[in-house]
């Protein structure tokens, strides 16, 4: 199992945000981590722009998006942006995409949120054709009519990962993509729900074994602080739990909230949790560092302790 870290979004003005993201990805590469994952949230920095910035300052680490919502832009525009970011990284982009949630697409953007799986399938028809460029993109399906020249092409393999939570989306990810990017999936949900469905679909389509990227919060702390770490995870990361998509995914596992998914405790406890995810079939772990403490200095020190431990544990589970 490869281990990576989530980078961004960060609070503060854009200039300082860029500097912090570059500092974080530079650390991740120097620490030997395999991947860095950039979340795309409605209120913050553009993930693919961040990927391009980080790629220009690194040489080895894979940098992925987790994930770009499809409804926010036309597939030709997304392909153009992704191919540009991939070139900026020297071919190290992993493009995570997904149909997002009703509270983002419908309530925030004012766009239709109907039949997201069918929309994703039609979107992939165009996106896949564009990512095979350079050349004309000619696709007509139930959603898109596209006849678009494109002079860009990939500088290397460009894996596409789909945020897939339910059975239909997992089948689509297995049939059409290189894997899935997960959030709110514990070990049992991965082992009993995600891996069997996506693997069966990939095998049926004659595709390689899919990547399964699982995102979890991690906090190195004393045993007496575990409950506080889980409470903090629920307080600062729990907003997404209102989504019916995530609620259904939680029902496949034992976790009831993001606090239950948090790997918290000493190094041995966190390593044991990592190994359970690996045994469940996770190929890539995406760690959301979760510092605890009172005041900025304690939070910064907690983050540094947790990330140093993460670099050491990555070797143990690779």
TORMI-418594 format. One record per residue (C-alpha): chain; residue number from 0; x, y, z. Coordinates in Angstrom, 2 decimals, m for minus. Layout:
// TORMI-418594
PT   kolmar   lumza         u         v         w
PT        A     NUM         X         Y         Z
...
This chain:
// TORMI-418594
PT   kolmar   lumza         u         v         w
PT        A       0      0.00      0.00      0.00
PT        A       1      1.36      3.40     m1.00
PT        A       2      0.99      6.25      1.46
PT        A       3      0.40      9.89      0.63
PT        A       4     m0.74     13.08      2.28
PT        A       5     m3.55     15.55      1.58
PT        A       6     m2.28     19.06      0.87
PT        A       7     m4.56     22.09      1.00
PT        A       8     m6.88     23.78      1.20
PT        A       9     m5.34     26.10      3.75
PT        A      10     m6.77     29.12      5.47
PT        A      11     m5.46     32.58      4.72
PT        A      12     m4.80     34.71      1.69
PT        A      13     m3.85     33.17     m1.63
PT        A      14     m0.20     34.26     m1.60
PT        A      15      0.50     32.58      1.73
PT        A      16     m1.60     29.59      0.74
PT        A      17      0.57     28.91     m2.30
PT        A      18      3.75     29.09     m0.23
PT        A      19      2.35     26.65      2.36
PT        A      20      1.23     24.16     m0.26
PT        A      21      4.64     24.22     m1.92
PT        A      22      6.34     23.78      1.46
PT        A      23      4.08     20.81      2.25
PT        A      24      4.63     19.00     m1.06
PT        A      25      8.37     19.63     m0.88
PT        A      26      8.39     18.03      2.55
PT        A      27      6.30     15.09      1.32
PT        A      28      8.69     14.38     m1.54
PT        A      29     11.79     14.71      0.63
PT        A      30     10.20     12.48      3.27
PT        A      31      9.73      9.73      0.68
PT        A      32      5.94      9.70      0.52
PT        A      33      4.45      8.25     m2.64
PT        A      34      1.64     10.69     m3.34
PT        A      35      0.10     14.05     m2.52
PT        A      36     m3.65     14.57     m2.89
PT        A      37     m5.27     17.96     m3.37
PT        A      38     m8.92     18.19     m2.32
PT        A      39    m11.25     20.35     m4.39
PT        A      40    m13.76     22.04     m2.11
PT        A      41    m16.32     24.65     m3.18
PT        A      42    m14.84     27.58     m1.28
PT        A      43    m11.14     27.26     m1.92
PT        A      44     m8.15     26.93     m4.23
PT        A      45     m8.45     25.27     m7.64
PT        A      46     m7.01     21.77     m7.31
PT        A      47     m5.48     21.44    m10.79
PT        A      48     m3.85     24.86    m10.52
PT        A      49     m2.36     23.68     m7.21
PT        A      50     m1.15     20.48     m8.90
PT        A      51      0.65     22.50    m11.57
PT        A      52      2.29     24.73     m8.95
PT        A      53      3.41     21.78     m6.86
PT        A      54      4.62     19.84     m9.88
PT        A      55      6.91     22.66    m10.92
PT        A      56      8.67     22.45     m7.53
PT        A      57      8.99     18.66     m7.25
PT        A      58     10.52     15.86     m9.30
PT        A      59      9.22     12.46     m8.19
PT        A      60      6.01     12.47     m6.15
PT        A      61      2.67     11.72     m7.81
PT        A      62      0.16     14.54     m7.32
PT        A      63     m3.56     13.82     m7.55
PT        A      64     m6.87     15.64     m7.33
PT        A      65     m9.44     14.38     m4.83
PT        A      66    m11.65     15.24     m6.62
PT        A      67    m12.63     17.67     m9.37
PT        A      68    m16.45     17.92     m9.65
PT        A      69    m17.50     17.16    m13.22
PT        A      70    m20.54     19.42    m13.47
PT        A      71    m18.50     22.57    m12.86
PT        A      72    m16.90     22.59    m16.31
PT        A      73    m17.22     21.15    m19.79
PT        A      74    m15.20     17.96    m20.37
PT        A      75    m13.08     19.63    m23.06
PT        A      76    m12.17     22.40    m20.61
PT        A      77    m11.31     19.83    m17.92
PT        A      78     m9.22     17.79    m20.38
PT        A      79     m7.32     20.90    m21.46
PT        A      80     m6.64     21.88    m17.85
PT        A      81     m5.63     18.35    m16.85
PT        A      82     m3.27     17.90    m19.81
PT        A      83     m1.69     21.26    m19.01
PT        A      84     m1.22     20.30    m15.34
PT        A      85      0.14     16.91    m16.35
PT        A      86      2.72     18.57    m18.55
PT        A      87      3.68     20.91    m15.69
PT        A      88      4.27     17.89    m13.43
PT        A      89      6.25     15.96    m16.02
PT        A      90      3.56     13.29    m16.23
PT        A      91      2.89     12.86    m12.49
PT        A      92     m0.80     13.81    m12.36
PT        A      93     m3.48     11.42    m11.14
PT        A      94     m6.79     12.95    m12.19
PT        A      95     m9.47     12.27     m9.60
PT        A      96    m12.95     13.31    m10.75
PT        A      97    m16.51     12.74     m9.66
PT        A      98    m20.15     13.83     m9.94
PT        A      99    m19.97     15.51     m6.52
PT        A     100    m23.03     15.99     m4.30
PT        A     101    m26.43     17.65     m4.61
PT        A     102    m25.56     20.30     m2.02
PT        A     103    m22.63     21.46     m4.16
PT        A     104    m23.99     21.03     m7.68
PT        A     105    m27.62     21.99     m7.20
PT        A     106    m27.63     24.19     m4.10
PT        A     107    m24.34     26.07     m4.63
PT        A     108    m23.84     26.08     m8.41
PT        A     109    m27.49     26.07     m9.45
PT        A     110    m26.95     23.20    m11.88
PT        A     111    m29.05     20.07    m12.40
PT        A     112    m28.16     17.05    m10.28
PT        A     113    m30.03     14.28    m12.02
PT        A     114    m28.80     10.77    m12.83
PT        A     115    m25.19     11.49    m11.77
PT        A     116    m23.94      8.06    m12.87
PT        A     117    m25.37      8.46    m16.39
PT        A     118    m23.94     11.97    m16.56
PT        A     119    m20.53     10.66    m15.50
PT        A     120    m20.61      7.95    m18.17
PT        A     121    m21.42     10.50    m20.89
PT        A     122    m18.79     12.88    m19.53
PT        A     123    m16.14     10.13    m19.67
PT        A     124    m16.91      9.53    m23.34
PT        A     125    m15.69     13.05    m24.07
PT        A     126    m12.95     13.22    m21.46
PT        A     127    m11.39      9.91    m22.50
PT        A     128    m11.36     10.92    m26.14
PT        A     129     m9.74     14.26    m25.30
PT        A     130     m7.10     12.70    m23.06
PT        A     131     m6.06     10.40    m25.91
PT        A     132     m5.10     13.48    m27.97
PT        A     133     m3.81     15.26    m29.82
PT        A     134     m6.53     15.05    m32.41
PT        A     135    m10.19     15.78    m33.00
PT        A     136    m12.70     14.93    m30.29
PT        A     137    m15.93     13.77    m31.90
PT        A     138    m18.50     12.47    m29.43
PT        A     139    m22.29     12.49    m29.51
PT        A     140    m24.23     10.92    m26.66
PT        A     141    m27.25     11.68    m24.49
PT        A     142    m25.58     14.67    m22.81
PT        A     143    m22.88     16.04    m25.11
PT        A     144    m22.46     16.83    m28.78
PT        A     145    m18.77     17.62    m29.23
PT        A     146    m16.73     18.18    m32.36
PT        A     147    m13.62     19.86    m31.06
PT        A     148    m10.03     19.96    m32.35
PT        A     149     m7.39     19.56    m29.65
PT        A     150     m3.66     19.93    m30.12
PT        A     151     m2.75     18.77    m26.61
PT        A     152     m1.81     15.22    m25.70
PT        A     153     m0.59     13.50    m22.54
PT        A     154      3.14     13.56    m21.84
PT        A     155      2.82     10.13    m20.22
PT        A     156      0.23      7.81    m18.69
PT        A     157     m2.55      9.85    m17.08
PT        A     158     m4.59      7.74    m14.64
PT        A     159     m8.20      8.78    m14.16
PT        A     160     m9.84      7.89    m10.84
PT        A     161    m13.55      8.28    m10.12
PT        A     162    m15.09      9.11     m6.77
PT        A     163    m17.37      6.08     m6.50
PT        A     164    m19.43      5.32     m3.42
PT        A     165    m22.44      3.27     m4.55
PT        A     166    m22.70      0.07     m6.60
PT        A     167    m23.46      1.75     m9.94
PT        A     168    m20.58      4.23     m9.67
PT        A     169    m18.18      1.52     m8.50
PT        A     170    m19.08     m0.58    m11.53
PT        A     171    m18.51      2.43    m13.77
PT        A     172    m15.14      3.15    m12.13
PT        A     173    m14.05     m0.42    m12.69
PT        A     174    m15.20     m0.50    m16.30
PT        A     175    m14.01      2.91    m17.43
PT        A     176    m11.34      4.25    m15.07
PT        A     177     m8.13      3.32    m13.29
PT        A     178     m9.67      3.18     m9.84
PT        A     179    m11.57      5.13     m7.24
PT        A     180    m10.96      7.86     m4.66
PT        A     181    m12.82      7.35     m1.39
PT        A     182    m13.78      9.41      1.63
PT        A     183    m15.87      8.15      4.56
PT        A     184    m15.10      4.48      3.83
PT        A     185    m13.79      2.36      6.71
PT        A     186    m12.05     m1.00      6.43
PT        A     187    m15.22     m3.10      6.29
PT        A     188    m16.83     m0.85      3.70
PT        A     189    m13.71     m1.14      1.56
PT        A     190    m13.36     m4.92      1.94
PT        A     191    m17.03     m5.92      1.64
PT        A     192    m18.45     m3.21     m0.63
PT        A     193    m15.86     m1.27     m2.62
PT        A     194    m13.18     m3.77     m3.60
PT        A     195    m15.44     m6.66     m4.72
PT        A     196    m17.59     m4.43     m6.93
PT        A     197    m14.88     m2.36     m8.57
PT        A     198    m12.62     m5.38     m9.08
PT        A     199    m15.37     m7.46    m10.67
PT        A     200    m16.21     m4.63    m13.05
PT        A     201    m12.57     m4.13    m14.02
PT        A     202    m12.09     m7.84    m14.65
PT        A     203    m15.24     m7.95    m16.77
PT        A     204    m13.96     m5.05    m18.87
PT        A     205    m10.52     m6.63    m19.26
PT        A     206     m8.86     m3.81    m17.33
PT        A     207     m6.00     m4.05    m14.81
PT        A     208     m6.70     m4.28    m11.10
PT        A     209     m8.06     m0.88    m10.02
PT        A     210     m6.46      1.49     m7.57
PT        A     211     m8.42      2.09     m4.38
PT        A     212     m7.44      5.40     m2.77
PT        A     213     m8.84      5.79      0.75
PT        A     214     m8.72      9.10      2.59
PT        A     215     m8.60      9.12      6.39
PT        A     216     m7.65     11.61      9.13
PT        A     217     m4.58     10.69     11.20
PT        A     218     m3.44     12.08     14.55
PT        A     219     m0.40     10.98     16.55
PT        A     220     m1.31     11.48     20.20
PT        A     221     m1.36      9.91     23.64
PT        A     222     m3.98      7.26     24.33
PT        A     223     m5.71      9.67     26.69
PT        A     224     m6.08     12.14     23.80
PT        A     225     m7.72      9.78     21.30
PT        A     226    m11.26     10.86     22.15
PT        A     227    m10.24     14.51     21.76
PT        A     228     m8.74     13.75     18.35
PT        A     229    m11.92     12.04     17.19
PT        A     230    m14.05     14.90     18.49
PT        A     231    m11.87     17.37     16.59
PT        A     232    m12.23     15.29     13.41
PT        A     233    m16.00     15.40     13.78
PT        A     234    m15.94     19.14     14.43
PT        A     235    m13.75     20.25     11.51
PT        A     236    m14.32     17.48      8.95
PT        A     237    m17.87     16.33      9.59
PT        A     238    m19.76     18.62      7.24
PT        A     239    m19.80     16.11      4.39
PT        A     240    m21.66     13.57      6.49
PT        A     241    m24.92     15.33      5.62
PT        A     242    m24.63     13.94      2.09
PT        A     243    m26.90     10.96      1.44
PT        A     244    m24.07      9.49     m0.65
PT        A     245    m21.76      9.38      2.36
PT        A     246    m24.52      8.18      4.66
PT        A     247    m25.12      5.19      2.42
PT        A     248    m21.38      4.47      2.31
PT        A     249    m21.17      4.58      6.11
PT        A     250    m23.94      2.00      6.24
PT        A     251    m21.65     m0.51      4.49
PT        A     252    m19.10     m0.28      7.31
PT        A     253    m18.79      0.01     11.06
PT        A     254    m17.93      3.72     11.27
PT        A     255    m20.74      6.12     12.09
PT        A     256    m18.84      9.36     11.48
PT        A     257    m15.48     10.76     10.45
PT        A     258    m14.26     10.50     14.04
PT        A     259    m14.61      6.72     13.85
PT        A     260    m12.50      6.76     10.68
PT        A     261     m9.73      8.76     12.33
PT        A     262     m6.55      6.77     12.98
PT        A     263     m5.53      8.23     16.33
PT        A     264     m3.18      7.15     19.08
PT        A     265      0.44      6.14     19.32
PT        A     266      2.57      4.88     16.44
PT        A     267      1.67      1.22     17.04
PT        A     268     m2.06      1.93     17.01
PT        A     269     m1.84      3.95     13.80
PT        A     270      0.32      1.33     12.09
PT        A     271     m2.22     m1.36     13.01
PT        A     272     m5.00      0.75     11.49
PT        A     273     m2.98      1.28      8.30
PT        A     274     m2.44     m2.45      7.99
PT        A     275     m6.15     m3.11      8.33
PT        A     276     m6.80     m0.77      5.42
PT        A     277     m4.12     m2.55      3.38
PT        A     278     m5.65     m5.94      4.22
PT        A     279     m9.05     m4.60      3.11
PT        A     280     m7.67     m3.91     m0.36
PT        A     281     m6.65     m0.25     m0.21
PT        A     282     m3.80      0.36     m2.65
PT        A     283     m3.21      4.03     m1.75
PT        A     284     m3.80      5.71      1.59
PT        A     285     m4.40      9.47      1.51
PT        A     286     m3.76     10.92      4.96
PT        A     287     m5.42     14.07      6.21
PT        A     288     m3.09     15.26      8.99
PT        A     289     m5.18     16.11     12.05
PT        A     290     m3.27     18.16     14.64
PT        A     291     m4.60     18.70     18.15
PT        A     292     m3.68     21.17     20.84
PT        A     293     m4.37     24.58     22.28
PT        A     294     m3.18     27.49     20.19
PT        A     295     m1.15     27.73     17.02
PT        A     296      2.17     26.57     18.44
PT        A     297      0.73     23.33     19.82
PT        A     298     m1.16     22.64     16.60
PT        A     299      1.96     23.19     14.48
PT        A     300      4.02     20.92     16.73
PT        A     301      1.31     18.24     16.61
PT        A     302      1.17     18.38     12.82
PT        A     303      4.94     18.00     12.55
PT        A     304      5.01     15.01     14.91
PT        A     305      2.22     13.31     12.97
PT        A     306      3.77     13.88      9.56
PT        A     307      7.21     12.65     10.71
PT        A     308      5.56      9.50     12.02
PT        A     309      3.68      9.16      8.71
PT        A     310      6.93      9.14      6.75
PT        A     311      8.29      6.37      8.97
PT        A     312      5.13      4.25      8.76
PT        A     313      4.93      4.58      4.97
PT        A     314      7.97      2.33      4.74
PT        A     315      6.34     m0.26      6.99
PT        A     316      3.22     m0.73      4.83
PT        A     317      4.69     m0.24      1.36
